[in-house]
């Protein structure tokens, strides 16, 4: 009887690690056994929207006519669904682009006095999965550490913005000295938490019922932090996956927006295939420079505020078609990557959209939303809500969470579950 071998299996001898090639024993399907690929979630936001007249068809359903933008994705027509009429309610913020903070959380009135963000949908999925992977989630950005991933306390999780550094964290095994140093840091962190817990516990006999409840919540936070540290330490002893690719080169040229997006779109299948993480968020941000795209002579942000100027719209469409082209290549990579006889795309729910439905007017309604892969029945254009009476985008998020195995009927501002 054959026993399946883990993809992380290695040979160990005298301190030397030797990776095994892909064997039949690594594939339970070939052994006649049942296997269900793990569910994954990828959430992608292009923060300056998509020009809706070039995106949306006139008719809904599977027989919709293609459009200028959808023709870029034509080869994957059966792999995605396009939605209209979705948004988060009450997104008037302090600044016009504050909705970038709430695309994955739906917290109301971003940036206004007293605003505090809420947990993002990717982090709900990550919490459900726990420590099943080395990284519970990964937040990516094409520029800087600003992400759209937020903890239950409304704290932003810094984004990875250098592919080479993330590659090293995920796939390059540190020296024994590096591992010892990291283990010491974890041990120090745990002892500090223990000390804080002992000190605050002494206060319980001197406080009111309300304060004791607050202390109980505080202790619970400490216990969660301790568990996270223990999980992190356990991963130190597990070899990182071996990948037959070179270390990616960081793109220093800020104008190369397409190159930066492509760098992450090449990394994400690697992250998922090696099961380094099953939850990925990515934000495509404006760099306040002129993108290095033929025919473009102005900044992406300025062009998104085109004021119906035909020349600006023409340049804007050049940029947005390039971004959609990189998304098309990403879907191709996900479809071509095989896992136990099936496509990686089929086990991965991919959402691609924007926090702005009309960037020209900073309008956060009628958001352009694609959902690809994930085992859904795709191929259609769906009007999920009316133009002036949108359906909460969180209704779709609930569906995505349920597909990830999260037992919930609500998230954020949801009013139900959007089925398709």
Secondary structure, 3 states (H helix, E strand, C coil): CCCCCCCCCEEEECCEEEECCCCHHHCCCCCCCCCCCCCEEEEEEECCCCCHHHHCCCCCECCCCCCCCHHHHHHHHHHEEEEECEECCCCCCCCCCHHHHHCCCCCCCCCCCCCCCCCCHHHHHHHHHCCCCCCCCEEEECCCCCCCCECCCCCECCCECCHHHHHHHHHCCCCHHHHHHHHHHHHHHHHHHHHHHHHHHCCHHHCCHHHHHHHHHHHHHHHHHHHHHHHHHHHHCCCCCCCCCCCCCCCCCCCCHHHHHHHHHHHHHHHHHCCCCCEEEEEECCCCCECCCCCCCCEHHHHHCCCCCHHHHHHHHHHHHHHHHHHHHHHHHHHHCEECCEEHHHHEEEEEECCCCEHHHCECCCCCEEEEECCCCCCCEEECCCCCCCEEHHHHHHHHHHHCCCCCCCCCCCCCCCCC
